[in-house]
């Protein structure tokens, strides 16, 4: 599914970032720009609004929309390895995945649905300012916004995570941070997700989303084939109670990344190499196919 304009320009950003090994660099064009104070105020206003009746009603509607899209638009999404969740103790968990699409969280939501779990999603603060439908969904889908403020991260963010875990919810965190559109490869994971898992003493559910190309071209852009997803559940990583939060964070991060790399190499039958090729962008016909629409099939 193609969401957003300027996909070819975004791909060029991904190419540059990958070749420079700058795995957390932005690739999207036109994301909202705000000052640090504006971002913090935005998130504070978000949480203040959660207590209002209108916000609670919108939350019910937003979750309903998310579940409806999960069951319809992503109906072709498969889940493999769900049996690896057997034996998990009752309680909350952090679930991780590679981040490559505006609706990839809904693919992960299929795992939560099959496990009969509610899932909340950590989002970048500026996503709350997206226009139109996506802005509404970001504000009302069970989001936990993240803002780069030491006080917020050390107190409020942990409080909101703990509140979700106490209700036995899963929390989806993308440890790659920025979205790289339709990028097949697992990027280097960052410590944040695993630090909070260790601090809150909850396990990490590792997943990797495989993107499969279909033989049909996108109707709106003949430079791309249609795609579908397979969510691979890779296992559950537990913090070691005999080790510090920092040691656990590093070790859990390394285990999760290793699982994602192994899955990538298995499903695509390719050794992981970050030198960019056209194949890295699922569904893209490549630079050689970048012709005007009337010259394509």
C-alpha positions as CSV (number, residue, x, y, z in Angstrom):
1,X,0.0,0.0,0.0
2,X,1.3,3.4,-1.0
3,X,0.6,6.2,1.5
4,X,2.2,9.6,1.1
5,X,3.6,11.6,-1.8
6,X,7.2,11.9,-3.0
7,X,8.0,8.1,-2.7
8,X,10.9,8.3,-5.2
9,X,12.5,11.2,-3.2
10,X,12.0,9.3,0.0
11,X,13.7,6.2,-1.5
12,X,16.7,8.4,-2.4
13,X,16.8,9.5,1.2
14,X,16.8,5.9,2.4
15,X,19.5,5.1,-0.1
16,X,21.7,7.9,1.3
17,X,21.0,6.9,4.9
18,X,21.7,3.2,4.3
19,X,24.9,3.8,2.5
20,X,26.1,6.2,5.3
21,X,24.9,3.6,7.9
22,X,22.8,6.4,9.5
23,X,20.0,4.1,10.6
24,X,17.9,6.5,12.6
25,X,17.9,9.3,10.1
26,X,14.7,10.7,8.8
27,X,13.6,9.6,5.3
28,X,10.1,11.1,5.0
29,X,9.5,14.5,3.5
30,X,7.2,17.1,5.0
31,X,6.9,15.8,8.6
32,X,5.7,18.4,11.1
33,X,8.5,20.6,12.4
34,X,8.2,21.9,16.0
35,X,10.5,23.3,18.7
36,X,11.3,21.2,21.7
37,X,9.0,23.3,23.9
38,X,6.1,23.0,21.4
39,X,6.6,19.2,21.3
40,X,6.5,18.9,25.1
41,X,3.4,21.1,25.3
42,X,1.7,19.1,22.6
43,X,2.3,15.9,24.6
44,X,1.2,17.4,27.9
45,X,-2.0,18.6,26.2
46,X,-2.5,15.1,24.8
47,X,-2.4,13.5,28.2
48,X,-4.6,16.2,29.8
49,X,-7.2,15.6,27.2
50,X,-7.4,11.9,28.0
51,X,-9.6,12.5,31.0
52,X,-12.3,14.3,28.9
53,X,-15.4,12.4,27.9
54,X,-15.0,13.5,24.2
55,X,-11.5,12.0,24.3
56,X,-12.7,8.7,25.7
57,X,-15.4,8.5,23.1
58,X,-12.9,9.3,20.3
59,X,-10.6,6.6,21.8
60,X,-13.4,4.0,21.5
61,X,-14.0,5.1,17.9
62,X,-10.3,5.2,17.0
63,X,-9.7,1.7,18.4
64,X,-12.7,0.5,16.5
65,X,-11.4,2.0,13.2
66,X,-8.0,0.4,13.9
67,X,-9.5,-3.1,14.4
68,X,-11.7,-2.7,11.3
69,X,-8.7,-1.7,9.1
70,X,-6.7,-4.6,10.6
71,X,-9.4,-7.0,9.6
72,X,-10.1,-5.6,6.1
73,X,-7.2,-3.7,4.6
74,X,-4.7,-6.0,6.2
75,X,-6.8,-9.2,5.8
76,X,-4.0,-10.8,3.6
77,X,-1.4,-10.3,6.4
78,X,-0.3,-13.7,7.8
79,X,1.1,-14.4,11.2
80,X,3.7,-17.2,11.7
81,X,5.2,-18.4,15.0
82,X,2.4,-17.4,17.3
83,X,3.0,-20.7,19.2
84,X,6.3,-19.1,20.5
85,X,4.1,-17.0,22.8
86,X,2.9,-20.1,24.7
87,X,3.9,-20.1,28.3
88,X,4.2,-16.4,28.6
89,X,3.2,-15.3,32.1
90,X,0.1,-13.1,32.5
91,X,0.9,-9.5,32.2
92,X,2.2,-6.8,29.9
93,X,5.0,-6.8,27.4
94,X,6.8,-4.7,24.9
95,X,6.6,-5.9,21.3
96,X,9.1,-4.8,18.7
97,X,9.0,-4.8,14.9
98,X,10.8,-3.2,11.9
99,X,9.3,0.1,10.9
100,X,8.6,0.6,7.2
101,X,5.0,1.8,6.6
102,X,2.5,4.2,8.1
103,X,0.2,1.2,8.9
104,X,2.8,-1.5,9.8
105,X,1.5,-1.3,13.4
106,X,-1.7,-2.8,12.2
107,X,0.2,-5.8,10.9
108,X,1.6,-6.3,14.5
109,X,-1.9,-5.7,15.8
110,X,-2.9,-9.0,14.1
111,X,-0.5,-10.8,16.5
112,X,-2.1,-9.0,19.4
113,X,-5.6,-10.0,18.2
114,X,-4.6,-13.6,17.8
115,X,-3.1,-13.6,21.3
116,X,-6.3,-11.9,22.7
117,X,-4.3,-8.9,23.9
118,X,-4.9,-5.1,23.6
119,X,-2.0,-3.3,22.1
120,X,-0.9,0.3,22.7
121,X,1.6,2.0,20.4
122,X,4.5,4.4,21.2
123,X,4.6,7.1,18.6
124,X,6.8,10.1,17.9
125,X,5.3,13.3,19.4
126,X,5.0,15.1,16.0
127,X,2.7,12.4,14.7
128,X,0.0,14.0,16.9
129,X,0.1,17.0,14.6
130,X,-0.4,15.0,11.3
131,X,-3.4,16.4,9.3
132,X,-6.7,14.7,8.6
133,X,-7.4,11.1,9.1
134,X,-3.9,10.0,10.2
135,X,-3.8,12.8,12.8
136,X,-7.1,11.6,14.2
137,X,-5.9,8.0,14.4
138,X,-2.6,9.0,16.0
139,X,-4.5,10.8,18.7
140,X,-7.1,8.1,19.3
141,X,-5.7,4.6,18.7
142,X,-4.2,4.0,22.1
143,X,-1.0,5.9,21.6
144,X,1.8,6.7,24.0
145,X,3.6,9.7,22.6
146,X,7.4,9.9,23.0
147,X,9.1,13.3,23.5
148,X,12.8,13.8,24.0
149,X,12.6,15.4,27.4
150,X,14.6,13.9,30.3
151,X,11.9,14.7,32.8
152,X,9.2,13.2,30.6
153,X,11.1,10.1,29.7
154,X,12.2,9.4,33.3
155,X,8.9,10.0,34.9
156,X,5.7,10.4,32.8
157,X,6.6,8.0,30.0
158,X,7.5,5.3,32.5
159,X,4.2,6.0,34.3
160,X,2.2,5.6,31.1
161,X,4.0,2.4,30.2
162,X,3.5,0.9,33.6
163,X,-0.2,1.8,33.4
164,X,-0.5,-0.2,30.2
165,X,1.5,-3.1,31.6
166,X,-0.7,-3.2,34.7
167,X,-3.7,-3.7,32.5
168,X,-1.9,-6.6,30.8
169,X,-1.6,-4.7,27.6
170,X,1.2,-5.0,25.0
171,X,3.1,-1.9,24.0
172,X,4.5,-1.7,20.5
173,X,7.8,0.2,20.2
174,X,9.7,0.5,16.9
175,X,13.4,0.3,18.1
176,X,14.6,1.5,14.7
177,X,12.8,4.8,15.5
178,X,12.3,6.4,12.1
179,X,10.1,4.9,9.3
180,X,11.9,3.9,6.2
181,X,9.2,3.3,3.6
182,X,9.0,-0.3,2.3
183,X,12.6,-1.0,3.4
184,X,13.0,-4.7,3.7
185,X,16.1,-5.0,5.9
186,X,16.2,-4.9,9.7
187,X,18.0,-1.8,10.9
188,X,20.2,-1.5,14.0
189,X,18.0,-1.5,17.0
190,X,18.3,1.4,19.6
191,X,18.4,0.8,23.4
192,X,15.3,2.7,24.4
193,X,12.7,-0.1,24.0
194,X,14.9,-2.6,25.9
195,X,15.8,-0.1,28.7
196,X,12.1,0.4,29.4
197,X,11.4,-3.3,29.3
198,X,14.2,-3.9,31.8
199,X,13.1,-1.0,34.0
200,X,9.5,-2.1,34.1
201,X,10.5,-5.8,34.3
202,X,8.5,-6.9,31.3
203,X,9.5,-9.2,28.5
204,X,10.2,-8.2,24.9
205,X,8.3,-10.0,22.1
206,X,10.5,-10.0,19.0
207,X,8.8,-9.9,15.6
208,X,10.0,-9.2,12.1
209,X,7.6,-8.2,9.2
210,X,8.4,-9.8,5.9
211,X,7.2,-7.8,2.8
212,X,6.1,-9.9,-0.1
213,X,5.6,-8.5,-3.6
214,X,2.5,-9.4,-5.6
215,X,2.4,-9.6,-9.4
216,X,0.0,-6.7,-9.7
217,X,1.1,-3.1,-10.2
218,X,-0.2,-0.3,-7.9
219,X,-3.1,1.5,-9.6
220,X,-1.9,5.0,-8.5
221,X,1.8,4.5,-9.3
222,X,3.1,2.0,-11.9
223,X,6.6,2.3,-10.5
224,X,5.5,-0.1,-7.7
225,X,4.0,-3.5,-7.3
226,X,1.4,-4.3,-4.6
227,X,2.7,-5.9,-1.5
228,X,1.4,-8.0,1.5
229,X,2.9,-8.8,4.9
230,X,3.9,-11.8,6.9
231,X,4.5,-11.1,10.6
232,X,7.1,-13.6,12.1
233,X,6.9,-14.0,15.8
234,X,10.5,-14.8,16.8
235,X,10.4,-15.4,20.5
236,X,10.2,-13.8,23.9
237,X,13.2,-12.1,25.6
238,X,13.1,-11.8,29.4
239,X,15.1,-9.4,31.5
240,X,17.6,-11.2,33.9
241,X,16.7,-10.3,37.5
242,X,20.3,-10.8,38.5
243,X,21.5,-8.1,36.1
244,X,21.2,-4.3,36.1
245,X,18.8,-2.4,34.0
246,X,21.6,-1.1,31.7
247,X,23.1,-4.6,31.2
248,X,19.7,-6.1,30.5
249,X,18.9,-3.3,28.0
250,X,22.1,-4.0,26.0
251,X,21.7,-7.8,26.1
252,X,18.0,-7.7,25.2
253,X,18.7,-5.3,22.4
254,X,21.4,-7.5,20.9
255,X,19.3,-10.7,21.2
256,X,16.3,-9.0,19.5
257,X,18.5,-7.6,16.6
258,X,20.1,-11.0,16.1
259,X,16.7,-12.7,15.9
260,X,15.5,-10.1,13.3
261,X,18.7,-10.5,11.2
262,X,18.3,-14.3,11.3
263,X,14.7,-14.1,10.2
264,X,15.5,-11.7,7.4
265,X,18.3,-14.0,6.1
266,X,16.0,-17.0,6.3
267,X,12.9,-15.6,4.6
268,X,14.7,-13.6,1.9
269,X,17.6,-16.1,1.5
270,X,20.0,-13.2,1.5
271,X,23.0,-12.3,3.8
272,X,22.3,-9.0,5.4
273,X,24.3,-6.2,3.8
274,X,23.5,-2.5,4.2
275,X,24.9,-1.4,0.8
276,X,21.7,-0.1,-0.9
277,X,20.2,-1.9,-3.9
278,X,16.8,-1.3,-5.6
279,X,15.6,-4.6,-4.2
280,X,15.8,-3.2,-0.6
281,X,12.5,-1.3,-1.3
282,X,9.8,-3.9,-1.5
283,X,7.6,-3.5,-4.6
284,X,9.8,-0.9,-6.3
285,X,10.5,-1.6,-9.9
286,X,13.8,0.2,-9.5
287,X,15.5,3.3,-11.0
288,X,15.6,1.7,-14.4
289,X,11.8,1.5,-14.4
290,X,11.3,5.1,-13.5
291,X,9.6,6.1,-16.7
292,X,6.5,8.2,-17.3
293,X,3.2,6.3,-16.6
294,X,2.3,6.1,-20.3
295,X,5.5,4.1,-21.0
296,X,4.8,1.5,-18.4
297,X,2.7,-1.6,-18.7
